[in-house]
Amino acid sequence: MRSSLLRPASVIIGLSMLFAVVGCGSDDSADDSSAVTIAAGTNDSGGDTATSDDPSGSDGATPADCAALTDAAGRMSVNWQLVTQLGDKSDLTSWPAADSIVGTLSEFSDQLDTIEAQVGGNAAAAEQIAFMRTANEIVQRGIGGDAAAPAELSDLLGDDLVSTLTRKTPILQASGDAGC
């Protein structure tokens, strides 16, 4: 008998695909920035700049390096998915190596720096960037062999997988609000 509830893996895959699309736009056309903004839940009509109700409090100007922000946000989205999945792995041998071909965990801190430089004035995004930095520090220790890291990461992330995955939403929304 088939269950009507979605399996956690299906939810993860679905959310990953949604956030990968949201975070991996190109700055080649105005439609890409509006896709990010609309998917993030704002009511933008497709323009190149943020709306007047921009939660970051900015004047709606496009960041100096939209290409870097878009790239970092897309990579962050993949890495956050990986970090989230590590939260339920209590054995370090099941964690990826630092040079894993999936994601760029070794560059996660740099990606967060790039994003923070562009949208760190947005309080909601800044809060999630700080949370992700804490998680990343634990992951990096775990990849380095710290046996206490899996339990610390599990405690930090908690049991609500969807809430943990959606922590990237304010960051992606701030990127869209910034015009990227």
N, C-alpha and C positions, 0 to 999 in steps of 0.2 A: 504494500500500500504506500503510495507516494504522499509525503508530508507536504502540507501547504505552506509550511514555514521555509524560508530561504536558509540554506546552509551558510554558515559563516564564511566559507571559502567563496561562495557565490556573491555574497555581499562585499567581500574584500575586492574581488575581481571587478565587480560593477563600479564600486567607488573609485578604485584605482584608475579604471578607464575614464571615468568622468573627470577626475582631478588631473589625469595626464593630459586630457584634451584641454581642460581649462588652463593648465600651467604651461603648455607647450605651444602656444601660438607663435606666429611670426609677426614682425612689425612691418610687413610689406604692405598691408592695407588696413583701412579703418575697420573693415569687417572683423579682422582678427581681434582687435581690442574690444569691440563690442561683444564678441562671443565670450571673452573672458568676463566682462562686466555682467552680461546677462546671466551666464552660468553661475556667477558668484551671488546672484540674487538682487542686484540693483535694478533700477528702472531706467537704464540708459537707452537713448534712441539710436545709438550707433555712431556717435561722434568720436573724434580723436581724443577728447579730453574728458576729465571727470565732470560729473554733474555738480550743481551748486550745493547739493546736500552731501557732499563728500565727507565721510566720517573721519578722515585724517586731518581735516581742518586746513588742508592746503588750498591754494588758489586754483587748483585744477591743472597746473602746468605739468607737461610731460617731464619725467625725470631725465637727467642728463644722459643716462645710458640705458635706454629702454631695451636694447638688444641684450645687454648683460643681465638686466633684471629678468627678462623673459626666459633666458637660458637658465639662470640660477633657480628661478621658480619652478621650472619644469624638472630640473635635476633634483631639487629639494623634494618635490612631490614623490618621485620614485624612491629617494632615500628614506623619506618618512614612512613610506609603505614598508620598506625593509626593516626599519627600526621597530615599527609596530608589530611586525611578525616575529621579531626576536623576543618580544615580551613574554611569550608563552613557551620559550625554549629554555629549559633549565640546565641543559648540558652544553658547555662551550664547544664541544666537538661538532655540534650541529650549526654553529654560527659560521658565517662566511669568513674567508680569509680577508685580510686587509686589501689584497689585490684582486678581489672578486670581480668577475666579468659582469655581474648584475649590479647595477647601481654604481655610485661613486662615493661610498661611505668615507673613504679617505679624504674626500674633498667637501664633505658635508659642512664642516665649520666655515670653509671659505664661501660656500654658497649662502650660508646664513649671513655672513658678513656683507656680501654683495646685496642681498635683499634688505638687510637692516639699513645699509647706507642709502637706499632708495626710498623705502617706505617705513622706516623705523619711527617716524613721527606719528604714525597711526598707532594708537594705544593698544587696540586689539591685536594688531599684527606684532607689535613689540612684545606683548605678553606671550604669544605663542612662539616667537623666535627664542625668547629666554627659556621657555619650557623645552623646546627642541635642543637647545644648547646643553641643557642638563642631561637630557636623554643621550645626546651624542657623546658627552664625556664618559658616561657609563658604558656605552657601546664600544668606544675606543679602548677603554680599559679591558673590556671583555675580549675584544679581538686580540689585545696584547697578552691575554692569558689570565686575567684577574678572575678567579673562581667565584667571587662574591658578586660580580656584575650581573649575571642573569637574575638573581633574586632582587637586586636593587632596581633593575629595569622593570621587572614585573610589578614591584611595589609602586614605582613612579607612574607607570602607564595605567595600572588598574585593570579591572575586568571588562570594562565597556569598550569593546573594540571600535565600534562606530564613533563614539565620542573621541577616542584617541585619533582615529584616522581623520576626522573632520577638524582637528586642530589646525590643519593647514589652510582651511577655508578663509579665515580672516587675512592671511598672508596673500593668498591668491586674489581675494577681493580687493585688498589694498593695491595690489599690482594693477588690477583692472581699473580701479578708481584713479590711479595715477596716469592712466592713458596708455598703458602697455598691454 
